[in-house]
Amino acid sequence: MVRGRGEGGTVRIEVTDSGRGLPAPVAELIRRPRAGRGARGRGLAIAAGIAESHGGRLAAAPSDRGARLVLELPSAADAGRAAGDG
């Protein structure tokens, strides 16, 4: 399931599934050497890098079952002001 909302200058996107969940926190998975990340860790590292390059973050959130990832990015209006466009 994917949910999104904008609030206070931030866009928040949550992605949840009912699978096995993450084997470790997102920060730990993306710090692992590329060969040690497994099938799921590479995509998380890419997504976290993109989020960071846009002034946001990617993190895991508590979930009763499966994985729940939260991507937070500055809204377009706030990003423009930060870049001097607004």
C-alpha positions, 0 to 999 in steps of 0.5 A: 500500500502506498500513502502520501500527504503534504504537511508543513512544507514536507511531502511524506510517502509511506509504503507498506507491505505484508512480507517478511519485513526488513532484516535490519534498520534502513541505516544499517542496510545502506551502510553495508558493503554492496555485496553484503546488502542482499536483494533488498538492500541495493534498492534501499541504498539508491532510494536513500541516496536520492532522498538525501540529495533532495534534502529528505530522508528514507527510514523504516517505521514500526509495523505489526507485519511486513515492512513500512518505509517512510520517504520524506522530502521537502515540498516543491515550494520549500525546495524552491525557496531553499534554492533561492527561487522563491 
